[in-house]
Amino acid sequence: MKILILEDDPTRHRAFRQNLLNAAEVRIVETVPSAIHELKRQKWDTLFLDHDLGGESFVDPNKKPTGYDVAKWLEENPEYKPSNIIIHSLNFAGAARMKAALPDAILAPWAWMNIKL
């Protein structure tokens, strides 16, 4: 299983890696351009999306790039959508916007703690 993760928090990086030891490939990226690049580069089975990036919380998506930008890009480019998309943001408003763009995505704010794929 190939898993792409958009997450900027090093603590969550470690938790994801510990919980995904059996995955064939796990790639963690921290920026919107990196996530889109990886989505274009190869087919991913699962995508984990965080909303707030850059080490900040409750980021205004009108002022800084967020996971919503990736969700919106996937909405416009569905051929790159992974089979499973998990929104793991603790920013409720941001997660709701991503879910609106990706209605098939799963909301799982604490996904890095207890992943079951």
N, CA, C and O atoms as CSV, one atom per row, in Angstrom:
chain,resi,resn,atom,element,x,y,z
A,1,MET,N,N,0.844,-1.174,0.000
A,1,MET,CA,C,0.000,0.000,0.000
A,1,MET,C,C,0.891,1.239,0.000
A,1,MET,O,O,1.840,1.334,0.778
A,2,LYS,N,N,0.575,2.180,-0.879
A,2,LYS,CA,C,1.320,3.432,-0.981
A,2,LYS,C,C,0.517,4.539,-0.321
A,2,LYS,O,O,-0.638,4.786,-0.669
A,3,ILE,N,N,1.151,5.199,0.637
A,3,ILE,CA,C,0.457,6.211,1.443
A,3,ILE,C,C,1.198,7.540,1.361
A,3,ILE,O,O,2.402,7.607,1.609
A,4,LEU,N,N,0.477,8.582,1.014
A,4,LEU,CA,C,1.000,9.940,0.984
A,4,LEU,C,C,0.357,10.715,2.125
A,4,LEU,O,O,-0.852,10.640,2.340
A,5,ILE,N,N,1.182,11.460,2.854
A,5,ILE,CA,C,0.702,12.204,4.024
A,5,ILE,C,C,1.124,13.671,3.898
A,5,ILE,O,O,2.307,13.969,3.737
A,6,LEU,N,N,0.161,14.573,3.971
A,6,LEU,CA,C,0.451,16.002,4.056
A,6,LEU,C,C,0.343,16.392,5.524
A,6,LEU,O,O,-0.751,16.470,6.083
A,7,GLU,N,N,1.488,16.633,6.132
A,7,GLU,CA,C,1.553,16.925,7.574
A,7,GLU,C,C,2.859,17.659,7.853
A,7,GLU,O,O,3.910,17.274,7.339
A,8,ASP,N,N,2.799,18.712,8.663
A,8,ASP,CA,C,4.002,19.488,8.955
A,8,ASP,C,C,4.528,19.310,10.381
A,8,ASP,O,O,5.570,19.871,10.720
A,9,ASP,N,N,3.844,18.556,11.206
A,9,ASP,CA,C,4.245,18.396,12.606
A,9,ASP,C,C,5.149,17.166,12.782
A,9,ASP,O,O,4.712,16.050,12.503
A,10,PRO,N,N,6.397,17.345,13.238
A,10,PRO,CA,C,7.322,16.218,13.393
A,10,PRO,C,C,6.834,15.136,14.361
A,10,PRO,O,O,7.149,13.961,14.174
A,11,THR,N,N,6.080,15.508,15.376
A,11,THR,CA,C,5.541,14.520,16.309
A,11,THR,C,C,4.547,13.615,15.592
A,11,THR,O,O,4.538,12.402,15.799
A,12,ARG,N,N,3.728,14.201,14.767
A,12,ARG,CA,C,2.774,13.405,13.991
A,12,ARG,C,C,3.491,12.571,12.936
A,12,ARG,O,O,3.064,11.457,12.633
A,13,HIS,N,N,4.582,13.101,12.373
A,13,HIS,CA,C,5.386,12.303,11.425
A,13,HIS,C,C,5.782,10.985,12.084
A,13,HIS,O,O,5.597,9.914,11.507
A,14,ARG,N,N,6.325,11.072,13.289
A,14,ARG,CA,C,6.778,9.862,14.002
A,14,ARG,C,C,5.614,8.919,14.280
A,14,ARG,O,O,5.744,7.706,14.114
A,15,ALA,N,N,4.484,9.465,14.701
A,15,ALA,CA,C,3.318,8.628,15.004
A,15,ALA,C,C,2.819,7.927,13.747
A,15,ALA,O,O,2.514,6.735,13.782
A,16,PHE,N,N,2.733,8.654,12.641
A,16,PHE,CA,C,2.310,8.030,11.383
A,16,PHE,C,C,3.261,6.894,11.014
A,16,PHE,O,O,2.822,5.793,10.684
A,17,ARG,N,N,4.560,7.166,11.070
A,17,ARG,CA,C,5.542,6.143,10.678
A,17,ARG,C,C,5.442,4.905,11.576
A,17,ARG,O,O,5.537,3.781,11.084
A,18,GLN,N,N,5.255,5.097,12.876
A,18,GLN,CA,C,5.129,3.962,13.796
A,18,GLN,C,C,3.883,3.134,13.496
A,18,GLN,O,O,3.909,1.907,13.589
A,19,ASN,N,N,2.798,3.807,13.136
A,19,ASN,CA,C,1.529,3.112,12.905
A,19,ASN,C,C,1.385,2.551,11.495
A,19,ASN,O,O,0.453,1.797,11.216
A,20,LEU,N,N,2.302,2.916,10.612
A,20,LEU,CA,C,2.205,2.467,9.220
A,20,LEU,C,C,3.409,1.629,8.807
A,20,LEU,O,O,3.828,1.670,7.650
A,21,LEU,N,N,3.957,0.879,9.733
A,21,LEU,CA,C,5.147,0.077,9.459
A,21,LEU,C,C,4.944,-0.939,8.348
A,21,LEU,O,O,5.902,-1.280,7.654
A,22,ASN,N,N,3.737,-1.429,8.159
A,22,ASN,CA,C,3.485,-2.473,7.167
A,22,ASN,C,C,3.161,-1.939,5.773
A,22,ASN,O,O,2.959,-2.723,4.846
A,23,ALA,N,N,3.110,-0.638,5.616
A,23,ALA,CA,C,2.813,-0.063,4.301
A,23,ALA,C,C,4.030,-0.228,3.394
A,23,ALA,O,O,5.170,-0.147,3.850
A,24,ALA,N,N,3.779,-0.459,2.119
A,24,ALA,CA,C,4.864,-0.628,1.163
A,24,ALA,C,C,5.666,0.659,1.002
A,24,ALA,O,O,6.890,0.629,0.875
A,25,GLU,N,N,4.963,1.785,1.007
A,25,GLU,CA,C,5.634,3.075,0.858
A,25,GLU,C,C,4.852,4.129,1.626
A,25,GLU,O,O,3.631,4.232,1.502
A,26,VAL,N,N,5.568,4.904,2.415
A,26,VAL,CA,C,4.970,6.041,3.120
A,26,VAL,C,C,5.811,7.259,2.787
A,26,VAL,O,O,7.020,7.270,3.015
A,27,ARG,N,N,5.168,8.281,2.248
A,27,ARG,CA,C,5.862,9.527,1.936
A,27,ARG,C,C,5.156,10.636,2.686
A,27,ARG,O,O,3.940,10.792,2.577
A,28,ILE,N,N,5.914,11.407,3.448
A,28,ILE,CA,C,5.355,12.547,4.179
A,28,ILE,C,C,5.883,13.821,3.534
A,28,ILE,O,O,7.090,13.991,3.361
A,29,VAL,N,N,4.972,14.703,3.185
A,29,VAL,CA,C,5.322,16.003,2.630
A,29,VAL,C,C,4.724,17.077,3.528
A,29,VAL,O,O,3.759,16.834,4.254
A,30,GLU,N,N,5.314,18.269,3.469
A,30,GLU,CA,C,4.892,19.336,4.384
A,30,GLU,C,C,4.278,20.545,3.698
A,30,GLU,O,O,3.820,21.470,4.368
A,31,THR,N,N,4.263,20.547,2.372
A,31,THR,CA,C,3.755,21.720,1.659
A,31,THR,C,C,2.749,21.312,0.589
A,31,THR,O,O,2.724,20.166,0.140
A,32,VAL,N,N,1.932,22.264,0.196
A,32,VAL,CA,C,0.941,22.040,-0.852
A,32,VAL,C,C,1.619,21.691,-2.178
A,32,VAL,O,O,1.219,20.717,-2.814
A,33,PRO,N,N,2.639,22.456,-2.623
A,33,PRO,CA,C,3.280,22.091,-3.892
A,33,PRO,C,C,3.889,20.685,-3.867
A,33,PRO,O,O,3.837,19.971,-4.868
A,34,SER,N,N,4.460,20.289,-2.738
A,34,SER,CA,C,5.036,18.940,-2.636
A,34,SER,C,C,3.958,17.873,-2.731
A,34,SER,O,O,4.162,16.844,-3.375
A,35,ALA,N,N,2.819,18.103,-2.100
A,35,ALA,CA,C,1.722,17.139,-2.149
A,35,ALA,C,C,1.201,16.992,-3.580
A,35,ALA,O,O,0.997,15.876,-4.058
A,36,ILE,N,N,0.992,18.100,-4.247
A,36,ILE,CA,C,0.493,18.042,-5.624
A,36,ILE,C,C,1.518,17.383,-6.533
A,36,ILE,O,O,1.152,16.604,-7.413
A,37,HIS,N,N,2.781,17.680,-6.335
A,37,HIS,CA,C,3.840,17.036,-7.121
A,37,HIS,C,C,3.786,15.520,-6.963
A,37,HIS,O,O,3.851,14.787,-7.951
A,38,GLU,N,N,3.667,15.048,-5.721
A,38,GLU,CA,C,3.620,13.601,-5.464
A,38,GLU,C,C,2.364,12.968,-6.052
A,38,GLU,O,O,2.416,11.851,-6.568
A,39,LEU,N,N,1.242,13.670,-5.978
A,39,LEU,CA,C,0.002,13.143,-6.542
A,39,LEU,C,C,0.108,13.003,-8.064
A,39,LEU,O,O,-0.457,12.075,-8.642
A,40,LYS,N,N,0.824,13.912,-8.706
A,40,LYS,CA,C,1.032,13.828,-10.149
A,40,LYS,C,C,2.067,12.757,-10.512
A,40,LYS,O,O,1.974,12.123,-11.563
A,41,ARG,N,N,3.034,12.567,-9.644
A,41,ARG,CA,C,4.171,11.684,-9.920
A,41,ARG,C,C,3.795,10.215,-9.958
A,41,ARG,O,O,4.307,9.470,-10.793
A,42,GLN,N,N,2.911,9.785,-9.071
A,42,GLN,CA,C,2.521,8.370,-9.031
A,42,GLN,C,C,1.145,8.211,-8.411
A,42,GLN,O,O,0.603,9.139,-7.811
A,43,LYS,N,N,0.595,7.028,-8.567
A,43,LYS,CA,C,-0.721,6.699,-8.004
A,43,LYS,C,C,-0.536,6.301,-6.546
A,43,LYS,O,O,0.288,5.441,-6.233
A,44,TRP,N,N,-1.304,6.927,-5.651
A,44,TRP,CA,C,-1.268,6.637,-4.216
A,44,TRP,C,C,-2.561,5.936,-3.831
A,44,TRP,O,O,-3.632,6.267,-4.341
A,45,ASP,N,N,-2.458,4.967,-2.931
A,45,ASP,CA,C,-3.652,4.264,-2.451
A,45,ASP,C,C,-4.414,5.103,-1.433
A,45,ASP,O,O,-5.644,5.140,-1.434
A,46,THR,N,N,-3.665,5.771,-0.569
A,46,THR,CA,C,-4.274,6.537,0.521
A,46,THR,C,C,-3.572,7.880,0.662
A,46,THR,O,O,-2.351,7.977,0.536
A,47,LEU,N,N,-4.363,8.907,0.923
A,47,LEU,CA,C,-3.846,10.250,1.180
A,47,LEU,C,C,-4.387,10.724,2.515
A,47,LEU,O,O,-5.597,10.711,2.742
A,48,PHE,N,N,-3.497,11.140,3.392
A,48,PHE,CA,C,-3.870,11.790,4.647
A,48,PHE,C,C,-3.658,13.287,4.449
A,48,PHE,O,O,-2.582,13.713,4.029
A,49,LEU,N,N,-4.676,14.084,4.750
A,49,LEU,CA,C,-4.606,15.532,4.545
A,49,LEU,C,C,-4.777,16.290,5.855
A,49,LEU,O,O,-5.764,16.116,6.568
A,50,ASP,N,N,-3.803,17.128,6.153
A,50,ASP,CA,C,-3.927,18.087,7.251
A,50,ASP,C,C,-4.333,19.415,6.634
A,50,ASP,O,O,-4.056,19.657,5.459
A,51,HIS,N,N,-4.972,20.266,7.391
A,51,HIS,CA,C,-5.368,21.580,6.886
A,51,HIS,C,C,-4.295,22.616,7.188
A,51,HIS,O,O,-3.776,23.255,6.272
A,52,ASP,N,N,-3.962,22.787,8.449
A,52,ASP,CA,C,-3.051,23.845,8.868
A,52,ASP,C,C,-1.602,23.414,8.647
A,52,ASP,O,O,-1.178,22.354,9.107
A,53,LEU,N,N,-0.855,24.254,7.938
A,53,LEU,CA,C,0.535,23.945,7.607
A,53,LEU,C,C,1.438,25.085,8.061
A,53,LEU,O,O,0.962,26.124,8.517
A,54,GLY,N,N,2.723,24.883,7.934
A,54,GLY,CA,C,3.671,25.929,8.284
A,54,GLY,C,C,3.851,26.109,9.780
A,54,GLY,O,O,4.281,27.172,10.227
A,55,GLY,N,N,3.527,25.081,10.562
A,55,GLY,CA,C,3.708,25.146,12.002
A,55,GLY,C,C,2.697,26.022,12.709
A,55,GLY,O,O,2.904,26.393,13.864
A,56,GLU,N,N,1.609,26.360,12.043
A,56,GLU,CA,C,0.597,27.229,12.635
A,56,GLU,C,C,-0.719,26.481,12.824
A,56,GLU,O,O,-0.955,25.442,12.206
A,57,SER,N,N,-1.561,27.024,13.680
A,57,SER,CA,C,-2.895,26.466,13.908
A,57,SER,C,C,-3.943,27.459,13.445
A,57,SER,O,O,-3.741,28.671,13.512
A,58,PHE,N,N,-5.065,26.934,12.975
A,58,PHE,CA,C,-6.201,27.732,12.519
A,58,PHE,C,C,-5.769,28.772,11.484
A,58,PHE,O,O,-6.035,29.967,11.609
A,59,VAL,N,N,-5.087,28.255,10.452
A,59,VAL,CA,C,-4.575,29.084,9.369
A,59,VAL,C,C,-5.727,29.590,8.507
A,59,VAL,O,O,-6.653,28.843,8.191
A,60,ASP,N,N,-5.662,30.849,8.136
A,60,ASP,CA,C,-6.646,31.436,7.233
A,60,ASP,C,C,-6.297,31.006,5.813
A,60,ASP,O,O,-5.261,31.416,5.290
A,61,PRO,N,N,-7.143,30.181,5.170
A,61,PRO,CA,C,-6.825,29.687,3.833
A,61,PRO,C,C,-6.798,30.772,2.762
A,61,PRO,O,O,-6.346,30.529,1.643
A,62,ASN,N,N,-7.282,31.971,3.100
A,62,ASN,CA,C,-7.214,33.084,2.156
A,62,ASN,C,C,-5.862,33.780,2.197
A,62,ASN,O,O,-5.544,34.580,1.317
A,63,LYS,N,N,-5.059,33.472,3.227
A,63,LYS,CA,C,-3.772,34.141,3.392
A,63,LYS,C,C,-2.576,33.219,3.211
A,63,LYS,O,O,-1.500,33.678,2.827
A,64,LYS,N,N,-2.741,31.917,3.481
A,64,LYS,CA,C,-1.624,30.978,3.399
A,64,LYS,C,C,-2.106,29.666,2.797
A,64,LYS,O,O,-3.285,29.326,2.899
A,65,PRO,N,N,-1.188,28.924,2.167
A,65,PRO,CA,C,-1.571,27.608,1.628
A,65,PRO,C,C,-1.951,26.637,2.751
A,65,PRO,O,O,-1.341,26.624,3.821
A,66,THR,N,N,-2.974,25.829,2.475
A,66,THR,CA,C,-3.453,24.836,3.438
A,66,THR,C,C,-3.791,23.541,2.692
A,66,THR,O,O,-3.740,23.480,1.464
A,67,GLY,N,N,-4.130,22.534,3.450
A,67,GLY,CA,C,-4.578,21.286,2.852
A,67,GLY,C,C,-5.817,21.466,1.991
A,67,GLY,O,O,-6.076,20.658,1.099
A,68,TYR,N,N,-6.582,22.516,2.248
A,68,TYR,CA,C,-7.752,22.797,1.410
A,68,TYR,C,C,-7.334,23.021,-0.038
A,68,TYR,O,O,-8.069,22.658,-0.956
A,69,ASP,N,N,-6.158,23.615,-0.254
A,69,ASP,CA,C,-5.676,23.831,-1.616
A,69,ASP,C,C,-5.468,22.501,-2.334
A,69,ASP,O,O,-5.730,22.396,-3.532
A,70,VAL,N,N,-5.003,21.497,-1.618
A,70,VAL,CA,C,-4.828,20.164,-2.202
A,70,VAL,C,C,-6.199,19.542,-2.473
A,70,VAL,O,O,-6.420,18.953,-3.531
A,71,ALA,N,N,-7.113,19.672,-1.519
A,71,ALA,CA,C,-8.460,19.132,-1.701
A,71,ALA,C,C,-9.132,19.766,-2.915
A,71,ALA,O,O,-9.753,19.071,-3.720
A,72,LYS,N,N,-9.009,21.061,-3.043
A,72,LYS,CA,C,-9.610,21.779,-4.174
A,72,LYS,C,C,-8.957,21.318,-5.482
A,72,LYS,O,O,-9.649,21.126,-6.483
A,73,TRP,N,N,-7.636,21.139,-5.481
A,73,TRP,CA,C,-6.929,20.679,-6.671
A,73,TRP,C,C,-7.418,19.278,-7.074
A,73,TRP,O,O,-7.633,19.003,-8.254
A,74,LEU,N,N,-7.588,18.409,-6.088
A,74,LEU,CA,C,-8.090,17.060,-6.379
A,74,LEU,C,C,-9.523,17.097,-6.909
A,74,LEU,O,O,-9.890,16.312,-7.783
A,75,GLU,N,N,-10.316,18.002,-6.382
A,75,GLU,CA,C,-11.689,18.154,-6.871
A,75,GLU,C,C,-11.673,18.528,-8.357
A,75,GLU,O,O,-12.513,18.064,-9.128
A,76,GLU,N,N,-10.715,19.365,-8.748
A,76,GLU,CA,C,-10.599,19.816,-10.132
A,76,GLU,C,C,-9.843,18.827,-11.013
A,76,GLU,O,O,-9.939,18.894,-12.239
A,77,ASN,N,N,-9.092,17.907,-10.404
A,77,ASN,CA,C,-8.274,16.927,-11.129
A,77,ASN,C,C,-8.532,15.532,-10.564
A,77,ASN,O,O,-7.626,14.920,-9.999
A,78,PRO,N,N,-9.751,15.026,-10.708
A,78,PRO,CA,C,-10.115,13.772,-10.044
A,78,PRO,C,C,-9.322,12.552,-10.507
A,78,PRO,O,O,-9.312,11.532,-9.819
A,79,GLU,N,N,-8.668,12.636,-11.642
A,79,GLU,CA,C,-7.872,11.509,-12.110
A,79,GLU,C,C,-6.684,11.211,-11.188
A,79,GLU,O,O,-6.098,10.132,-11.270
A,80,TYR,N,N,-6.332,12.139,-10.327
A,80,TYR,CA,C,-5.216,11.953,-9.391
A,80,TYR,C,C,-5.673,11.546,-7.991
A,80,TYR,O,O,-4.845,11.331,-7.106
A,81,LYS,N,N,-6.978,11.441,-7.789
A,81,LYS,CA,C,-7.489,11.127,-6.444
A,81,LYS,C,C,-7.134,9.702,-6.026
A,81,LYS,O,O,-7.398,8.750,-6.760
A,82,PRO,N,N,-6.542,9.563,-4.858
A,82,PRO,CA,C,-6.329,8.214,-4.308
A,82,PRO,C,C,-7.675,7.577,-3.940
A,82,PRO,O,O,-8.680,8.270,-3.781
A,83,SER,N,N,-7.676,6.267,-3.810
A,83,SER,CA,C,-8.907,5.548,-3.449
A,83,SER,C,C,-9.421,5.958,-2.076
A,83,SER,O,O,-10.629,6.053,-1.860
A,84,ASN,N,N,-8.493,6.201,-1.146
A,84,ASN,CA,C,-8.845,6.566,0.231
A,84,ASN,C,C,-8.249,7.921,0.557
A,84,ASN,O,O,-7.055,8.149,0.362
A,85,ILE,N,N,-9.081,8.813,1.052
A,85,ILE,CA,C,-8.595,10.119,1.516
A,85,ILE,C,C,-9.089,10.299,2.938
A,85,ILE,O,O,-10.280,10.177,3.225
A,86,ILE,N,N,-8.148,10.592,3.820
A,86,ILE,CA,C,-8.462,10.769,5.239
A,86,ILE,C,C,-8.040,12.177,5.647
A,86,ILE,O,O,-6.867,12.538,5.550
A,87,ILE,N,N,-8.997,12.956,6.097
A,87,ILE,CA,C,-8.740,14.317,6.566
A,87,ILE,C,C,-8.485,14.226,8.061
A,87,ILE,O,O,-9.377,13.879,8.836
A,88,HIS,N,N,-7.249,14.543,8.459
A,88,HIS,CA,C,-6.885,14.369,9.866
A,88,HIS,C,C,-6.631,15.692,10.584
A,88,HIS,O,O,-5.908,15.730,11.579
A,89,SER,N,N,-7.214,16.760,10.090
A,89,SER,CA,C,-7.013,18.079,10.682
A,89,SER,C,C,-7.831,18.252,11.962
A,89,SER,O,O,-8.965,17.781,12.054
A,90,LEU,N,N,-7.240,18.933,12.948
A,90,LEU,CA,C,-7.960,19.295,14.168
A,90,LEU,C,C,-8.684,20.639,14.018
A,90,LEU,O,O,-9.410,21.065,14.916
A,91,ASN,N,N,-8.480,21.291,12.888
A,91,ASN,CA,C,-9.165,22.545,12.586
A,91,ASN,C,C,-10.524,22.173,11.987
A,91,ASN,O,O,-10.614,21.838,10.806
A,92,PHE,N,N,-11.569,22.234,12.798
A,92,PHE,CA,C,-12.891,21.778,12.374
A,92,PHE,C,C,-13.381,22.507,11.126
A,92,PHE,O,O,-13.880,21.869,10.199
A,93,ALA,N,N,-13.248,23.818,11.089
A,93,ALA,CA,C,-13.726,24.585,9.933
A,93,ALA,C,C,-12.936,24.218,8.683
A,93,ALA,O,O,-13.512,24.038,7.610
A,94,GLY,N,N,-11.630,24.108,8.821
A,94,GLY,CA,C,-10.799,23.727,7.676
A,94,GLY,C,C,-11.109,22.323,7.198
A,94,GLY,O,O,-11.191,22.077,5.994
A,95,ALA,N,N,-11.281,21.402,8.131
A,95,ALA,CA,C,-11.619,20.025,7.772
A,95,ALA,C,C,-12.969,19.968,7.060
A,95,ALA,O,O,-13.135,19.206,6.107
A,96,ALA,N,N,-13.923,20.762,7.511
A,96,ALA,CA,C,-15.244,20.779,6.884
A,96,ALA,C,C,-15.159,21.287,5.444
A,96,ALA,O,O,-15.849,20.771,4.565
A,97,ARG,N,N,-14.321,22.288,5.200
A,97,ARG,CA,C,-14.141,22.796,3.827
A,97,ARG,C,C,-13.517,21.725,2.943
A,97,ARG,O,O,-13.922,21.555,1.793
A,98,MET,N,N,-12.525,20.997,3.478
A,98,MET,CA,C,-11.891,19.934,2.695
A,98,MET,C,C,-12.898,18.827,2.407
A,98,MET,O,O,-12.930,18.291,1.299
A,99,LYS,N,N,-13.713,18.486,3.386
A,99,LYS,CA,C,-14.729,17.445,3.217
A,99,LYS,C,C,-15.756,17.866,2.159
A,99,LYS,O,O,-16.229,17.027,1.394
A,100,ALA,N,N,-16.098,19.138,2.111
A,100,ALA,CA,C,-17.032,19.622,1.093
A,100,ALA,C,C,-16.445,19.462,-0.305
A,100,ALA,O,O,-17.168,19.148,-1.250
A,101,ALA,N,N,-15.140,19.676,-0.439
A,101,ALA,CA,C,-14.473,19.514,-1.735
A,101,ALA,C,C,-14.289,18.045,-2.095
A,101,ALA,O,O,-14.286,17.679,-3.270
A,102,LEU,N,N,-14.135,17.203,-1.064
A,102,LEU,CA,C,-13.890,15.771,-1.253
A,102,LEU,C,C,-14.915,14.975,-0.441
A,102,LEU,O,O,-14.570,14.428,0.606
A,103,PRO,N,N,-16.158,14.900,-0.900
A,103,PRO,CA,C,-17.222,14.289,-0.102
A,103,PRO,C,C,-16.985,12.829,0.274
A,103,PRO,O,O,-17.539,12.356,1.267
A,104,ASP,N,N,-16.177,12.109,-0.493
A,104,ASP,CA,C,-15.895,10.709,-0.177
A,104,ASP,C,C,-14.803,10.541,0.877
A,104,ASP,O,O,-14.554,9.431,1.348
A,105,ALA,N,N,-14.159,11.638,1.242
A,105,ALA,CA,C,-13.082,11.570,2.238
A,105,ALA,C,C,-13.658,11.241,3.616
A,105,ALA,O,O,-14.831,11.480,3.901
A,106,ILE,N,N,-12.804,10.695,4.438
A,106,ILE,CA,C,-13.169,10.346,5.814
A,106,ILE,C,C,-12.597,11.401,6.748
A,106,ILE,O,O,-11.428,11.768,6.632
A,107,LEU,N,N,-13.411,11.885,7.668
A,107,LEU,CA,C,-12.923,12.809,8.706
A,107,LEU,C,C,-12.430,11.973,9.882
A,107,LEU,O,O,-13.199,11.225,10.486
A,108,ALA,N,N,-11.152,12.105,10.201
A,108,ALA,CA,C,-10.553,11.353,11.309
A,108,ALA,C,C,-9.480,12.225,11.953
A,108,ALA,O,O,-8.292,12.030,11.698
A,109,PRO,N,N,-9.888,13.194,12.794
A,109,PRO,CA,C,-8.949,14.168,13.331
A,109,PRO,C,C,-7.766,13.578,14.106
A,109,PRO,O,O,-6.716,14.216,14.181
A,110,TRP,N,N,-7.903,12.407,14.670
A,110,TRP,CA,C,-6.818,11.814,15.453
A,110,TRP,C,C,-6.213,10.607,14.728
A,110,TRP,O,O,-5.704,9.692,15.376
A,111,ALA,N,N,-6.262,10.596,13.420
A,111,ALA,CA,C,-5.856,9.428,12.630
A,111,ALA,C,C,-4.422,8.980,12.905
A,111,ALA,O,O,-4.146,7.780,12.890
A,112,TRP,N,N,-3.518,9.899,13.150
A,112,TRP,CA,C,-2.122,9.510,13.373
A,112,TRP,C,C,-1.941,8.702,14.655
A,112,TRP,O,O,-0.918,8.043,14.837
A,113,MET,N,N,-2.928,8.753,15.538
A,113,MET,CA,C,-2.833,8.031,16.815
A,113,MET,C,C,-3.224,6.560,16.693
A,113,MET,O,O,-2.654,5.710,17.376
A,114,ASN,N,N,-4.190,6.256,15.830
A,114,ASN,CA,C,-4.731,4.905,15.776
A,114,ASN,C,C,-5.219,4.603,14.364
A,114,ASN,O,O,-6.416,4.673,14.084
A,115,ILE,N,N,-4.296,4.271,13.487
A,115,ILE,CA,C,-4.619,4.056,12.080
A,115,ILE,C,C,-5.016,2.605,11.850
A,115,ILE,O,O,-4.319,1.678,12.263
A,116,LYS,N,N,-6.142,2.430,11.189
A,116,LYS,CA,C,-6.587,1.086,10.814
A,116,LYS,C,C,-6.975,1.127,9.341
A,116,LYS,O,O,-8.058,1.592,8.987
A,117,LEU,N,N,-6.089,0.642,8.494
A,117,LEU,CA,C,-6.360,0.623,7.039
A,117,LEU,C,C,-6.578,-0.788,6.571
A,117,LEU,O,O,-6.819,-1.015,5.386
